[in-house]
């Protein structure tokens, strides 16, 4: 467990809500921005609370100023809640160092004025891989729907706070599924990619967590051997679940945004943008992308909004 998080967190003996763990934030953090920026697809909001299925449990969390209030269901104790919060929200990242390094870029320095609390969310590699296979030629509402339908069909049900949740399908569950089954749940042509990935991971006994220990280039090359995974999906999986903060996912919107912001509109290939981003932003290129293109700002830029 990250020591700074441990020292910044304490159990509320008389908390605002029984069973919640209170975490005093020692770093910039904004729960709303982090949960709703489009990097993860299973966060749902109900009033002040955000819910997310984390493995076989439900994380329930809210923010009030510099405090997070969090709980896990089924209940697993104070330290387990603290561990989950620290891991998911990457409280082991040195945010001040990241912000300082990226602030050398004028445009990011400008973007940070309202987004200093935006954080990457660390996801489970298997769930992230399938989710981003669902993202191919899609949009966030549809991806969310695809992931929830797959979970409802192949996951386990959990009832909590009067709501019904489903765990994400296991590797075996999707490896044993037929492509037509998945197509019937509206994932379309992506079905063949999902089934193929599940069978590859199962049959080759792939340890997806081991990618976190690999060099970025090796991990990228390996992911691109999976049927349906191209550079953009590979970089998404590496950034959001495999701790490769130098990954800079590039789709047509990001490519065009970089062209406008940094090259006066000069046309570039997605490969050129990927290579430029890692050289320009270095080890925190993934954070740079989040700060630059948070929310709808990217499409507004590309469609002709004023460049900062």
C-alpha positions as CSV (number, residue, x, y, z in Angstrom):
1,X,0.0,0.0,0.0
2,X,1.2,3.5,-0.8
3,X,2.6,5.0,2.4
4,X,1.4,8.5,1.6
5,X,-2.1,7.2,1.1
6,X,-2.0,5.3,4.3
7,X,-0.9,8.4,6.2
8,X,-3.5,10.5,4.6
9,X,-6.4,8.1,5.3
10,X,-8.2,7.3,8.5
11,X,-11.3,5.5,9.6
12,X,-14.1,7.8,10.6
13,X,-15.2,6.6,14.1
14,X,-18.4,8.5,13.7
15,X,-18.4,8.9,9.9
16,X,-21.2,10.6,8.0
17,X,-22.4,7.2,6.9
18,X,-21.7,3.9,8.7
19,X,-19.2,1.6,7.0
20,X,-17.5,4.3,5.0
21,X,-13.8,4.8,5.0
22,X,-12.7,8.4,4.9
23,X,-9.6,9.2,2.8
24,X,-8.0,12.6,3.2
25,X,-6.6,13.6,-0.1
26,X,-3.0,14.8,-0.2
27,X,-2.9,15.2,-4.0
28,X,-5.1,17.0,-6.6
29,X,-8.0,14.7,-7.3
30,X,-11.4,15.2,-8.9
31,X,-13.7,12.1,-8.8
32,X,-16.2,13.5,-11.2
33,X,-13.7,14.3,-13.9
34,X,-11.8,11.0,-13.4
35,X,-14.9,8.8,-13.5
36,X,-16.7,10.6,-16.4
37,X,-13.9,11.5,-18.8
38,X,-14.5,8.4,-20.9
39,X,-11.5,6.2,-20.0
40,X,-13.5,3.6,-18.1
41,X,-17.0,2.3,-18.9
42,X,-18.6,0.9,-15.7
43,X,-18.9,3.9,-13.5
44,X,-22.5,4.9,-12.7
45,X,-23.6,7.9,-10.8
46,X,-26.5,8.2,-8.3
47,X,-26.6,11.6,-6.6
48,X,-23.3,12.2,-4.9
49,X,-22.2,8.6,-5.2
50,X,-20.3,6.7,-7.9
51,X,-20.6,3.0,-8.2
52,X,-18.3,0.6,-10.0
53,X,-18.0,-3.2,-10.2
54,X,-14.5,-4.1,-9.1
55,X,-13.8,-7.8,-9.6
56,X,-16.5,-9.5,-7.4
57,X,-17.3,-6.4,-5.3
58,X,-19.0,-3.1,-5.7
59,X,-17.0,0.1,-4.9
60,X,-19.2,3.0,-3.7
61,X,-17.4,6.3,-3.4
62,X,-18.2,10.0,-3.1
63,X,-16.0,13.1,-2.8
64,X,-16.5,16.0,-0.4
65,X,-13.8,18.6,-0.8
66,X,-10.5,17.0,0.0
67,X,-12.1,13.8,1.3
68,X,-13.2,10.7,-0.3
69,X,-15.8,8.4,1.4
70,X,-15.6,4.9,0.1
71,X,-17.0,1.4,0.9
72,X,-16.9,-2.0,-0.7
73,X,-19.7,-4.6,-1.0
74,X,-19.5,-7.3,0.2
75,X,-17.7,-5.6,3.1
76,X,-14.1,-6.5,3.3
77,X,-12.7,-4.3,6.0
78,X,-11.0,-0.9,6.3
79,X,-7.6,-1.9,4.8
80,X,-9.2,-3.6,1.8
81,X,-11.2,-0.5,1.0
82,X,-8.2,1.7,1.4
83,X,-6.2,-0.6,-0.9
84,X,-8.8,-0.6,-3.6
85,X,-9.2,3.2,-3.6
86,X,-5.5,3.7,-3.7
87,X,-5.0,1.2,-6.5
88,X,-7.9,2.2,-8.7
89,X,-7.3,5.9,-8.5
90,X,-3.5,5.5,-8.9
91,X,-2.6,7.2,-5.6
92,X,0.8,5.7,-6.1
93,X,1.5,8.1,-8.9
94,X,3.6,11.1,-8.1
95,X,1.1,13.6,-9.3
96,X,3.1,16.7,-8.5
97,X,6.0,15.4,-10.5
98,X,3.7,14.6,-13.4
99,X,2.1,18.0,-13.4
100,X,5.5,19.7,-13.1
101,X,7.0,17.8,-15.9
102,X,4.0,18.2,-18.3
103,X,3.5,21.9,-17.4
104,X,6.6,22.6,-19.5
105,X,4.2,22.4,-22.4
106,X,2.3,25.7,-22.7
107,X,-0.9,24.1,-23.9
108,X,-1.0,21.6,-21.1
109,X,-0.2,24.3,-18.6
110,X,-3.3,26.1,-19.8
111,X,-5.4,23.0,-19.7
112,X,-4.4,22.2,-16.1
113,X,-6.2,25.3,-14.8
114,X,-9.5,23.4,-14.6
115,X,-8.3,19.8,-14.7
116,X,-5.6,19.3,-12.1
117,X,-7.7,16.7,-10.4
118,X,-8.2,14.5,-13.5
119,X,-6.6,11.2,-12.8
120,X,-6.0,8.0,-14.8
121,X,-8.0,5.1,-13.5
122,X,-6.2,1.7,-13.2
123,X,-8.4,-1.0,-14.6
124,X,-8.3,-4.8,-14.7
125,X,-6.4,-5.8,-17.8
126,X,-8.9,-8.4,-19.0
127,X,-11.9,-6.2,-18.6
128,X,-10.0,-3.3,-20.2
129,X,-9.0,-5.4,-23.2
130,X,-12.5,-6.5,-23.9
131,X,-14.0,-3.1,-23.3
132,X,-11.6,-1.5,-25.8
133,X,-12.3,-4.2,-28.4
134,X,-15.9,-3.1,-27.9
135,X,-14.8,0.5,-28.6
136,X,-13.7,-0.1,-32.2
137,X,-15.7,2.2,-34.5
138,X,-18.1,2.9,-31.6
139,X,-18.9,5.6,-29.0
140,X,-19.0,5.8,-25.2
141,X,-22.8,5.2,-24.7
142,X,-22.7,2.2,-27.0
143,X,-19.5,0.8,-25.4
144,X,-21.1,1.1,-22.0
145,X,-24.2,-0.8,-23.3
146,X,-22.0,-3.5,-24.8
147,X,-20.1,-4.0,-21.6
148,X,-23.2,-4.1,-19.4
149,X,-25.0,-6.6,-21.8
150,X,-22.0,-8.9,-21.7
151,X,-21.8,-8.7,-18.0
152,X,-25.5,-9.4,-17.5
153,X,-25.3,-12.4,-19.7
154,X,-22.0,-14.0,-18.6
155,X,-21.2,-12.4,-15.2
156,X,-22.5,-13.0,-11.7
157,X,-25.3,-10.9,-10.2
158,X,-24.7,-8.7,-7.1
159,X,-27.5,-6.7,-5.5
160,X,-26.5,-3.7,-3.5
161,X,-28.3,-0.5,-2.4
162,X,-31.4,-1.7,-4.2
163,X,-29.5,-1.9,-7.5
164,X,-28.5,-4.9,-9.5
165,X,-24.9,-5.2,-10.8
166,X,-23.0,-7.9,-12.7
167,X,-19.4,-8.9,-12.5
168,X,-17.4,-8.7,-15.7
169,X,-17.4,-12.1,-17.6
170,X,-14.5,-14.4,-16.9
171,X,-12.0,-15.4,-19.6
172,X,-13.5,-18.9,-19.7
173,X,-17.0,-17.5,-20.0
174,X,-16.2,-15.6,-23.2
175,X,-13.9,-18.2,-24.5
176,X,-16.7,-20.7,-24.4
177,X,-19.2,-18.4,-26.0
178,X,-20.0,-18.6,-29.7
179,X,-19.6,-15.6,-31.9
180,X,-23.3,-15.6,-32.8
181,X,-24.2,-15.4,-29.1
182,X,-22.3,-12.2,-28.8
183,X,-23.6,-10.8,-32.0
184,X,-27.1,-11.3,-30.6
185,X,-26.1,-8.9,-27.8
186,X,-25.4,-6.1,-30.4
187,X,-21.7,-6.1,-30.2
188,X,-21.7,-6.7,-34.0
189,X,-18.4,-7.5,-35.8
190,X,-16.5,-7.0,-32.6
191,X,-17.8,-10.4,-31.4
192,X,-15.1,-12.2,-33.4
193,X,-12.4,-10.2,-31.8
194,X,-13.7,-10.8,-28.3
195,X,-14.1,-14.6,-28.7
196,X,-10.6,-14.8,-30.4
197,X,-9.0,-12.8,-27.5
198,X,-10.6,-14.9,-24.9
199,X,-9.5,-18.2,-26.5
200,X,-6.0,-16.9,-27.0
201,X,-5.7,-15.9,-23.4
202,X,-7.2,-19.2,-22.2
203,X,-5.4,-21.6,-24.5
204,X,-2.0,-19.9,-24.3
205,X,-2.4,-19.4,-20.6
206,X,-1.6,-15.7,-21.0
207,X,-1.0,-13.8,-17.7
208,X,-2.2,-10.3,-18.6
209,X,-0.9,-8.9,-15.3
210,X,2.6,-9.8,-16.5
211,X,2.3,-7.0,-19.1
212,X,2.8,-4.5,-16.3
213,X,6.3,-5.8,-15.9
214,X,7.1,-5.7,-19.6
215,X,8.8,-2.9,-21.5
216,X,6.3,-0.7,-23.3
217,X,7.6,-1.7,-26.8
218,X,7.4,-5.4,-26.1
219,X,4.0,-5.1,-24.5
220,X,2.7,-3.0,-27.4
221,X,4.0,-5.5,-30.0
222,X,2.5,-8.5,-28.2
223,X,-0.9,-6.9,-27.9
224,X,-1.0,-6.1,-31.6
225,X,-0.7,-9.8,-32.4
226,X,-4.3,-10.2,-31.0
227,X,-7.0,-10.4,-33.7
228,X,-8.6,-7.0,-34.0
229,X,-6.2,-5.1,-31.8
230,X,-4.5,-2.2,-33.6
231,X,-2.2,0.6,-32.3
232,X,-5.0,2.7,-30.7
233,X,-6.7,-0.2,-28.8
234,X,-3.3,-1.5,-27.7
235,X,-2.3,1.9,-26.3
236,X,-5.6,2.2,-24.5
237,X,-5.2,-1.2,-22.8
238,X,-1.5,-0.4,-22.0
239,X,-2.3,3.0,-20.5
240,X,-5.5,2.2,-18.6
241,X,-4.7,-1.2,-17.3
242,X,-1.0,-2.1,-17.7
243,X,0.7,1.0,-16.2
244,X,2.3,2.2,-19.4
245,X,2.0,5.9,-18.8
246,X,4.0,6.7,-22.0
247,X,1.2,5.2,-24.1
248,X,-0.7,7.9,-26.1
249,X,-3.8,6.4,-27.8
250,X,-4.4,8.0,-31.2
251,X,-7.7,8.0,-33.1
252,X,-8.7,10.4,-35.8
253,X,-9.9,13.0,-33.3
254,X,-6.6,12.9,-31.3
255,X,-4.6,13.0,-34.5
256,X,-6.5,16.0,-35.8
257,X,-6.2,17.7,-32.5
258,X,-2.5,17.3,-32.4
259,X,-2.2,18.6,-36.0
260,X,-4.1,21.7,-35.1
261,X,-2.6,22.4,-31.7
262,X,1.1,21.7,-32.5
263,X,1.6,21.6,-36.3
264,X,-0.6,24.4,-37.7
265,X,-3.0,22.0,-39.2
266,X,-0.3,20.0,-41.1
267,X,-1.5,16.5,-41.9
268,X,0.1,13.6,-40.1
269,X,-0.4,9.9,-39.8
270,X,-1.5,8.3,-36.6
271,X,1.9,6.6,-36.4
272,X,3.7,9.9,-36.7
273,X,1.5,11.3,-33.9
274,X,2.2,8.4,-31.6
275,X,5.9,8.7,-32.1
276,X,5.9,12.4,-31.7
277,X,3.9,12.3,-28.5
278,X,6.3,9.9,-26.8
279,X,9.2,12.1,-27.8
280,X,7.5,15.3,-26.9
281,X,5.7,14.3,-23.6
282,X,8.0,11.5,-22.6
283,X,7.1,9.1,-19.8
284,X,3.8,10.8,-19.0
285,X,2.4,11.1,-22.5
286,X,-0.8,9.3,-21.4
287,X,-1.6,11.9,-18.8
288,X,-0.8,14.6,-21.3
289,X,-3.5,13.3,-23.6
290,X,-6.1,13.3,-20.8
291,X,-5.3,16.9,-19.9
292,X,-5.3,18.1,-23.4
293,X,-8.4,16.4,-24.7
294,X,-10.6,16.0,-21.7
295,X,-14.3,15.5,-22.4
296,X,-15.9,17.2,-25.4
297,X,-13.1,19.7,-25.8
298,X,-11.3,17.6,-28.5
299,X,-14.3,17.5,-30.8
300,X,-15.0,21.2,-30.3
301,X,-11.4,21.9,-31.3
302,X,-11.5,19.7,-34.3
303,X,-14.8,21.1,-35.5
304,X,-13.4,24.6,-35.5
305,X,-13.5,26.0,-32.0
306,X,-10.9,28.6,-31.1
307,X,-7.5,27.1,-30.4
308,X,-6.1,28.2,-27.0
